[in-house]
Amino acid sequence: MTATHAFWLAGRQATGETALDVTSPWDGRLVGRVSVPTDEQVEEAVAAAYAVRGEFAATPAHVRAAALDHVSGRLVERTEEIAQLISAENGKPVKWARGEVGRAVSVFRFAAEEARRFNGGEAQRLDTDLGGEGRLAFTRRFPKGVVLGIAPFNFPLNLCAHKIAPAIAAGAPIILKPAPATPLSGLVIGELLAEARTVADLPAGAWSILPVANDRMPALVQDGRLPVISFTGSEKVGYAIMDSVPRKHCTLELGGNGAAVVLADYASDEDLDRAANRIATFSNYQGGQSCISVQRVIADASVYDRLLPRIVAAVEAQVTGDPSDGATDVGPLVSEDAARRVEAWVREAVDAGATLLAGGKRDGASYAPTVLADVPGDVTLSCEEVFGPVLTVRKVEGEAEAFAAVNDSKYGLQAGVFTHDLRTAFRAHRALEVGGVVVGDVPSYRADQMPYGGVKQSGVGREGVRFAMDDYTYERVMVLTGIQL
């Protein structure tokens, strides 16, 4: 019999009256059973976080840093176990799951470092005007209050880490809601934070991890005791949250339609082989279920005919199958419904005139890595985030047309530009309407300490440890009078 996993309520384990089953999208087996908190337990967690917000903000930096360091170190020690868990509940190939654990290790380490140096304060002379003589402004940052973190299924450990670690580093209590399909990885973070009491006893109430159903989120979103919301997920849900609470601070990391541009100077056989292999890998990693996976290739006409067959061959070489097999590159999508949606979008594009060059087949929750050319601009596949292993390839004439094609999207998360020209790189940085431009590579690169987020319908605010800490806090100035400067 499968044991039921407890959740974390104000830093302690607790169980509710019901449970949800977590099943593998690969073979449907039961991975685990998770206890679901009652409404009364959710209220207890929120009340505890709200009550402790002043105490937690005043916690010494070394205490918060020690807790974060402990989690980072223990993630290293348990890498293989946690990677297998991610793979089982998410369907992610285990080799990518190991990489996700490694990234979470870094997130908690970065957060520990930021906790030690954050909020040193900034002094500003005010005697630059006559009325400011003898006055000095000293500015520090303080938490806005309790953070409500809402995490998605596609990175069930690392995107929970990106909510929790910056909050603890900044001294902001956090209520984390993991995705209902993949709660087990997030609950591991609670286990490691509880262990951290041996080295750093965070105040009771500073954190809770509550696997509640999505239909119970509106009440939490509306709760006035939770002034900060950090959401990663779909555009529709994210903007519905923001619209429902216009006076709250919302950080939204939403969808993308990632473009990889291959320009005319990226033309040697070595260049094109590298571009094709990077594009094939990162249009299909995580089953394409990443906001910055490559969905669009925009290639200069001078390299298009040499690049396209390389891309098709590299995509067809992707190893699909059992995510627990270390050789597997592409596993299933999170559910069969998700795979059916991708199947329908591809069929719509082909019926409208697109050319299917590879893939295009579904088997349960799995969808074969797919390449299409000549895709009409008005079909769903061109306009929306596919969130599946599907790639479209388009020919353009020159840099200006390529950059215009990137911008011809309601999304603006990240873009990749394959070029060797530094001046072109700076033109891309200026011209492309995205949150990040990756030069010499695909848009799928993300370092967890850098600012990460988008423009247009890809969201507002930035993740990345230090940048999330800024979002969770506000500046408060103190003016000292009668100071001899």
Summary of the structure (lengths in Angstrom):
residues: 485
radius of gyration: 23.6
end to end distance: 71.9
largest distance: 77.2
contacts: 1786
relative contact order: 0.14
helix: 42%
strand: 23%
